[in-house]
Structure formats: structure tokens, C-alpha cells
Amino acid sequence: MGIFLREKALPGLKKYKYSSVDKSLISKYVLKPFYTRFVDVFPLWLAPNLITLLGLAFTGISVILTFIYNPQFNSTYPSWVYFVFAINQFLYQTFDACDGLQARRTESSSPLGELFDHCVDAINTTLGVIVFSSVMNYSPLIIILALFSTSLNFYLSTWEEYHTGTLYLSIFSGPVEGVLIVVGMEIITGITGPELWNDPRSFLFGFSMNEVSQPSLLLGLFYNAYEALKNVNKVYKGKDNQAAKGMLPFVVLWIGMAAWVSVAPYLIHEYMIVFLLTFGLIFALLVGRIITAHVTHQNFPMYNPLVCIPYAAAASHYASSLFGGWPIVHDLYFLYVSLGFSLAVYGLFVAEVIQEITEYLDIGCLYIKHKKN
């Protein structure tokens, strides 16, 4: 089709080579030995991308439970739900780590695997915020702060990988230590209930854990931003560094989201999950196009067609107010239409990229076309 991935970009796939650096001590001494053994659970006929997708299904189950039991982020779950959340989160992390090991076991590594894994991780970023915010009973403002922090961390990681050619995980990173902390907190919540996190005695000096978690998000963000900037600057040392321009699409997206929330704040109070899912799809397309450019050696994509949605929503609200319309009804209608439109466009992106790459490389996506002897 050539809308998101043009034919002239496909030869760049032949140049792609995966590179990663993981400085985490927990990964080195605990998780990697565990993953090396766990991957043997999967039969050799099982495609790595299917393992990635199965991992996302665990998060999907958690989101469904959130819809059922706590759609307004202000209720207490049955204790068993917290344990399900913890198990699902850990299984997502495990499956996400094992897909690469399975690719090497079956000799089916490909640029599509890197792209597929990254796109699933992008979707999971927003879904993870939904689940964890419901566990902690975060207020709407804190949920938006958590969404901003996690999405910026993920965007920085993608931006860094595009410019350095290497996926870096620092000594403390969200995909490793961050996930384990979340799992631990969900287990504790299942034992004690969510009231613990708002108790002023739950941390030092009369602060609650919820109050401490807010600046902690920002500290983690600053640290990972510093590491990403440092690694990118090393690549462009003594050269014309234009990499910073790549942060502009993220900034433009969040200015639009802020404008949308400012004109229709009730959306994040009454329809938070729908709002977050809409953002998640817009964001997934944003980083999906970056990683596509990375694996095909194309220019950094500065434009995301879905970024127009929040600006259109804000403009629509303002226009309906000017002409005597009903902004509340109109805003909600626009939100659901935006969710459907974002899903359609992102689905088109995924379908096109998979079709183009599988045909060009003569591989399967959710099956192994050329099996190892």
C-alpha cells in the first residue's frame, strides 16, 4: 500500500542489526538465567511474535478486570484481582523477554520481530498505566502525570535507539526494576488493601506512599532522560547534532492533549479509560513509525497523522460553544469517534507494515515460515 512504509524503504531492512545494552544487575544475575530456562517451555514451532502477542493478552485481561471492577479508579478490588494483576504483569515481562530468546532458538530473528515487540510494548505502556492507576486509586491529575512520565520514558528510549542503533537499559529501568516494583506493590495491595498507600504512616516523615510515588516518577524520568541524552550525544560528538528535533512530535502531542483536557476536563473524571485508550493508540503510532524508520534506515518521522485529534477536539469544543451547541454531548461523541478512528488508523499501520515486511523478507509474522532443521 505504501502509506506508512514505502517500497523504496524496504531494502533498508537488509542493513538492520539488533543491538542492546542492559546494565541491570537484576537482569544479569536473576532474570536472564530465569528466562533462559523458562523459554524451554515454548515449543520450537511457536513463533516469537506470537509469544509477544500472548504476553500482551495478559495485560489485556487486567484491563478487562479494571473495566469490570474499577472503571472510575476509586474502588477497591476483591483481593484476588490484585494477585491476578501481579501475575499478569510478571508474565508480560517474562514473555516480552523470551520472544527474542525464542527467535534465536528457532533461527527466526528479523527486523519485524524488533518492530512487532516495540509496537506491543508501546500499547502496553498505556495499558499498564490504566491497571496500576486503578490499583493505587490515583486521582485524574496523578494518572495524567503517570501517563506523561511513562510515555516520555518510552519515547526517549525509542528516540535514543533510533539515533544510536542500540537499545539501552540503564542500571534502573522501567522494563526491569520498574515492572518488578509494580508487581511487588500489587501483591502487597492484595494482602493489605489499597488503603495502605494513602496512610501517612506508610512512609517516612508522615508522607504516604502515594505522595512519595509522584516525585519518584519524575526522578526516574529525569535520570532516564539524562542517560538517553548522554548516549545520543556520544554518537554525534563533533558532528551537527539535529537529534533534539526528534522530541518535537512528542511535545506537539502533549500540548494537544493538554488543550483537550483543559476545555473538557470532565472527560478524565468520567471517561478516563476511554481517554487513555485514545491517547495510547495515538502514542503507539507515533513510536511505531520511529522504530519502523529505525529498522529500515529512513529519516526520523516528524509527523504523526493522529496528533491532529486532540487539537481537533479542542477546536470542536470551542466552535460548538461559539455557535450555541452542547459541548458536553459533543465532546463525548468526539472522544468515542477519536478512539474508533485511532484504532482504525493504527490497525492500518500494523497491517501494512506486517504485509510489506513479510512479503519482502519472505517470512511469517505469527508463524515460522522457514523452520529450523
C-alpha atoms as one frame of an Amber mdcrd trajectory, in Angstrom:
protein
   0.000   0.000   0.000   2.857   2.367   0.718   1.042   4.722   3.114   3.284
   4.176   6.140   6.060   2.067   4.616   7.055   2.877   1.076   8.583   0.306
  -1.249  11.842   2.245  -1.555  12.390   1.872   2.217  12.295  -1.932   2.208
  15.941  -2.534   1.129  16.990  -0.842   4.363  15.746  -3.927   6.223  18.768
  -5.839   4.922  21.085  -3.453   6.782  19.355  -3.813  10.125  21.203  -5.453
  13.013  19.836  -5.686  16.521  21.979  -4.229  19.303  21.240  -3.832  23.007
  22.984  -2.958  26.269  21.454  -3.976  29.597  23.242  -2.644  32.689  20.698
  -4.007  35.168  22.203  -6.242  37.843  18.821  -7.857  38.431  18.652  -8.761
  34.749  22.175 -10.172  34.753  22.029 -12.280  37.890  18.327 -13.104  38.320
  16.070 -12.575  35.350  18.239 -13.658  32.419  19.118 -17.042  33.993  15.399
 -17.481  34.700  14.389 -16.544  31.141  16.993 -18.901  29.680  15.281 -21.773
  31.457  11.718 -20.549  31.019  11.974 -20.238  27.227  12.200 -24.031  27.007
   8.509 -24.102  27.909   7.705 -22.872  24.406   7.725 -25.453  21.584  10.087
 -24.765  18.693   7.196 -24.332  16.264   5.840 -21.344  18.222   6.656 -18.026
  16.528   8.426 -15.384  18.667   5.902 -12.709  17.674   3.092 -14.941  18.891
   4.811 -15.112  22.290   4.921 -11.299  22.301   1.208 -11.150  21.485   0.341
 -13.722  24.143   2.201 -11.585  26.666   0.052  -8.584  25.743  -3.047 -10.739
  26.273  -2.183 -10.982  29.977  -2.246  -7.205  30.243  -5.500  -7.204  28.268
  -7.076  -9.462  30.908  -6.035  -6.986  33.601  -7.571  -4.073  31.674 -10.847
  -6.005  31.304 -10.908  -6.568  35.076 -10.366  -2.821  35.518 -13.374  -2.118
  33.290 -15.488  -4.500  35.339 -14.464  -3.646  38.892 -12.957  -0.148  38.931
 -13.653   1.956  35.824 -13.569   5.211  37.832 -10.281   4.403  39.630 -11.848
   4.924  43.058 -12.966   1.462  44.170 -11.379  -1.461  45.983 -10.985  -4.707
  44.068 -11.607  -8.158  45.516  -8.217  -9.211  46.905  -7.753 -11.937  44.290
  -7.795  -9.349  41.479  -4.615  -7.688  42.796  -2.821 -11.034  42.678  -4.056
 -11.607  39.117  -2.680  -8.189  38.182   0.708  -9.080  39.676   0.846 -12.441
  37.889  -0.216 -10.916  34.564   2.353  -8.128  34.857   5.147 -10.578  35.578
   4.054 -12.879  32.761   4.003  -9.967  30.328   7.556  -9.082  31.321   8.621
 -12.720  31.007   7.019 -13.312  27.618   8.379  -9.989  26.361  11.896 -11.087
  27.324  11.536 -14.605  25.959  10.423 -13.684  22.441  13.981 -12.737  21.485
  15.350 -15.933  23.023  12.776 -17.934  21.072  13.807 -16.152  17.864  17.398
 -17.230  18.411  16.349 -20.781  19.314  14.373 -21.110  16.099  16.751 -19.027
  13.954  13.864 -16.737  13.000  15.213 -13.350  14.110  14.164 -10.487  11.837
  13.629  -6.709  11.799   9.902  -7.459  12.008  10.459  -9.041  15.414  12.065
  -5.862  16.741   9.282  -3.735  15.272   6.497  -6.035  16.497   7.960  -6.185
  20.000   8.322  -2.413  20.210   4.786  -1.748  18.962   3.338  -4.149  21.526
   5.411  -2.504  24.255   4.044   0.892  23.184   0.465  -0.338  23.567   1.322
  -1.955  26.891   2.745   1.333  28.195  -0.698   2.936  28.307  -2.491  -0.247
  29.386  -0.045  -0.604  32.262  -0.829   2.938  33.432  -4.550   2.101  33.389
  -4.118  -1.003  35.545  -1.612   0.383  38.040  -3.508   3.665  38.476  -6.631
   1.681  39.324  -4.662  -0.338  41.886  -3.371   2.828  43.564  -6.684   4.705
  43.154  -4.839   7.648  41.661  -6.667  10.927  41.103  -7.176  12.033  37.466
  -4.331  14.539  37.705  -1.877  11.931  39.002  -2.973   9.471  36.304  -2.149
  12.064  33.643   1.203  12.693  35.350   1.928   8.946  35.383   0.925   8.706
  31.716   3.182  11.610  30.792   6.139  10.137  32.701   5.842   6.609  31.300
   5.145   7.729  27.735   8.067  10.171  27.779  10.372   7.464  29.127   9.293
   5.134  26.347   9.583   7.851  23.699  13.091   8.757  24.895  14.123   5.112
  24.707  12.802   4.842  21.139  14.385   8.164  20.134  17.677   7.027  21.685
  17.603   3.674  19.868  16.905   5.379  16.529  19.944   7.659  16.833  22.391
   5.243  18.495  21.297   1.988  16.847  21.251   0.370  20.293  18.528  -0.305
  22.845  19.899   0.816  26.223  18.568  -0.329  29.588  20.196   1.542  32.455
  21.058   0.145  35.871  17.494   1.054  36.875  14.898   0.948  34.100  11.161
   0.720  33.749  11.060  -2.598  31.822  13.080  -4.368  34.530  13.147  -2.837
  38.006  10.064  -0.695  37.398   7.949  -3.711  36.478   9.188  -5.700  39.478
   8.310  -2.819  41.816   4.808  -2.702  40.323   4.423  -6.469  40.774   5.545
  -6.190  44.392   3.136  -3.327  45.106   0.234  -5.234  43.559   1.000  -8.257
  45.732   1.178  -6.077  48.861  -2.122  -4.414  47.898  -3.729  -7.836  47.593
  -2.659  -8.574  51.167  -3.337  -5.215  52.854  -5.756  -3.401  50.546  -5.141
  -0.087  48.720  -5.691   1.973  51.886  -2.064   1.318  52.817  -0.739   3.601
  50.078  -2.692   6.623  51.361  -1.804   6.064  55.015   0.548   8.863  56.238
   2.392   6.208  58.249   3.210   4.122  55.169   6.412   6.080  54.518   8.874
   8.260  56.427   8.196  11.702  57.924   4.424  11.403  57.718   4.227  11.006
  53.950   2.095   8.342  52.320   3.467   6.074  49.601   1.134   7.682  47.086
   2.588  11.094  47.874   6.126   9.735  47.548   5.397   7.917  44.278   4.601
  11.177  42.464   8.057  12.814  42.755   9.591   9.346  42.285   8.061   9.218
  38.803   9.737  12.500  37.946  13.097  11.458  39.411  13.062   8.285  37.326
  12.128  10.349  34.283  14.994  12.799  34.810  17.511  10.001  35.261  16.473
   8.121  32.112  16.322  11.385  30.139  19.882  12.176  31.217  21.100   8.721
  30.176  19.359   8.941  26.781  20.779  12.392  26.058  24.250  11.258  27.095
  24.178   8.228  24.776  22.869  10.222  21.810  25.442  12.975  22.326  28.215
  10.368  22.203  27.093   9.350  18.727  27.029  12.930  17.442  30.161  14.130
  19.207  31.921  16.604  16.901  29.062  16.439  14.377  25.998  18.534  13.637
  23.548  17.186  16.214  19.984  17.538  14.955  18.641  14.733  17.134  16.850
  17.081  19.546  14.366  17.945  16.797  13.022  14.413  17.205  11.471  15.387
  20.530   9.148  17.827  18.781   6.434  15.271  17.823   6.110  14.235  21.476
   5.901  17.860  22.623   3.268  18.670  19.989   1.212  15.625  21.038   1.200
  16.576  24.702   0.375  20.225  24.040  -2.654  18.954  22.139  -3.630  16.567
  24.947  -3.314  19.391  27.482  -5.546  21.617  25.332  -8.140  18.834  25.054
  -8.210  18.243  28.807  -8.369  21.962  29.559 -11.546  22.512  27.501 -13.248
  19.258  28.553 -11.860  18.263  31.980 -14.866  16.097  32.759 -13.570  13.544
  30.227 -10.715  12.494  32.511 -13.042  12.376  35.514 -15.852  10.323  33.999
 -14.352   8.644  30.917 -10.712   8.231  31.880 -10.241   4.755  30.423 -11.625
   5.771  27.013  -9.455   8.885  27.073  -6.344   6.863  27.956  -7.013   4.261
  25.266  -7.344   7.014  22.661  -4.041   8.533  23.756  -2.447   5.068  23.786
  -3.262   4.461  20.128  -2.044   7.910  19.066   1.171   7.371  21.006   1.648
   3.828  19.679   1.528   5.104  16.101   3.997   7.852  16.993   6.665   5.480
  18.321   5.745   2.736  15.849   6.714   4.988  12.948  10.014   5.838  14.655
  11.009   2.204  15.117   9.891   1.472  11.539  12.246   4.212  10.341  14.965
   2.709  12.545  14.777  -0.817  11.126  14.517   0.471   7.532  17.221   3.171
   7.893  14.883   6.019   6.942  14.709   9.622   8.089  13.205  10.317  11.505
   9.407  10.714  11.102   8.403  14.170  12.319   4.695  13.905  11.530   2.027
  11.714  13.100  -1.389  11.993  11.386  -3.248  11.126  14.600  -1.709  14.034
  16.516  -4.375  16.228  14.919  -7.058  14.541  17.048  -6.596  16.419  20.349
  -6.294  19.738  18.508  -9.447  18.982  16.506 -11.246  18.018  19.727 -10.288
  21.283  21.435 -11.260  23.297  18.345 -14.571  21.428  18.072 -15.419  22.198
  21.699 -14.613  25.869  21.209 -16.618  26.079  17.971 -19.670  24.354  19.466
 -19.576  26.804  22.380 -19.440  29.763  19.992 -22.433  28.578  17.979 -24.590
  27.585  20.935 -24.005  23.860  20.690 -23.898  21.337  23.529 -20.177  20.918
  24.224 -20.593  18.116  26.779 -22.520  15.870  24.400 -20.295  16.891  21.513
 -17.057  16.266  23.455 -18.093  12.772  24.454 -19.169  11.932  20.911 -15.855
  13.260  19.620 -13.943  11.150  22.167 -15.541   7.889  21.052 -15.147   8.768
  17.382 -11.488   9.589  18.058 -10.985   6.221  19.723 -12.506   4.395  16.760
 -10.597   6.447  14.204  -7.292   5.977  16.065  -7.880   2.242  16.251  -8.605
   2.082  12.510  -5.523   4.095  11.539  -3.230   2.204  13.883  -4.668  -1.094
  12.650  -3.956   0.014   9.075  -0.382   0.878  10.052   0.200  -2.521  11.688
  -1.397  -4.458   8.829   0.551  -2.599   6.151   3.919  -2.892   7.888   3.440
  -6.604   8.553   2.350  -7.294   4.972   5.156  -5.309   3.364   7.939  -6.716
   5.551   6.798 -10.347   5.490   6.495 -10.286   1.701   9.849  -8.570   1.205
  11.777 -10.831   3.620   9.741 -13.952   2.808   8.929 -14.630   6.466   5.842
 -15.204   8.579   4.613 -12.928  11.319   2.729 -15.187  13.739   4.170 -18.412
  12.360   7.631 -19.646  11.414   7.723 -19.950   7.639  11.201 -21.463   7.300
  11.592 -23.882  10.164  14.927 -24.808  11.680  16.088 -28.310  10.766
